[in-house]
Amino acid sequence: MKRKLLASIIGIAASLAVTSAHAQGRIILDNYNTSGPYVVYGSGPNKIAGTTAGAGLVDGPNGTVGNITWTSGFYWALGDVTATVGSDSSGFGTSSFSGLTLGTGQGTTTTDLKGGQYAGSFVSVDSFFVPGWAAGPVTVEVLAYSGADYASSQYRGHSAAFTITPATGNAFSTTTGSGMTSFGVFAVPEPSTFALAGLGAAALLAFRRKK
């Protein structure tokens, strides 16, 4: 009798856990099933060596291209905060995530990149359950980077901030591809490059003052 009672309690608890999970808002890091928008290479002095400007980010062994291993991830925030999220013209800066939280845990990163017709696409098999979500939009900014994390990567880029409304129940989760726009990944300039640029600007300013 006790065993039956215990089994019944466990069954009810499991059922409640599943129901609770289904009620949460879910997002999938995926632009493959929406056929884009895609991740593309940069151009000019920051173009990734050995790649074609504007070409989609394609995968090779272990999600590599140009002998670089890529990871996709995202930042997020509850509600529509796109108006307060900074941006930068380079596409690879780390200053544009103000007000957003780095996604961590299940479904927040993937190295499953697609090639061929869907070059520049990625997909995660896991859902990200948005903490604290009850209803309404969620602001998301998608990343692609080459190292252990975005900030330390030599090659990186991010999308503009956008909003999507998470899915609930048994419906297919809302994918990041349904809201993002295409964005580029770039070779990040070395610190020495920034230093030289700063010295050049200072020299030009001093020259103008003398005139």
Secondary structure, DSSP 8 states (H G I E B T S, - for coil): -HHHHHHHHHHHHHHHHHHHHHHS-EEE-BSTTTT---EEE--GGGS-TTS-TT-B----TTSEETTEE-EEEEEEEEB--GGG----TTS--SSS-TT-EE--STTSEE--EE-GGGTTEEB-SS-EE-TT--SS-EEEEEEEESSSSTTT-SEEEE---EEE--B-TTS--EEGGGT---EEEEE---HHHHHHHHHHHHHHHHHHHH-
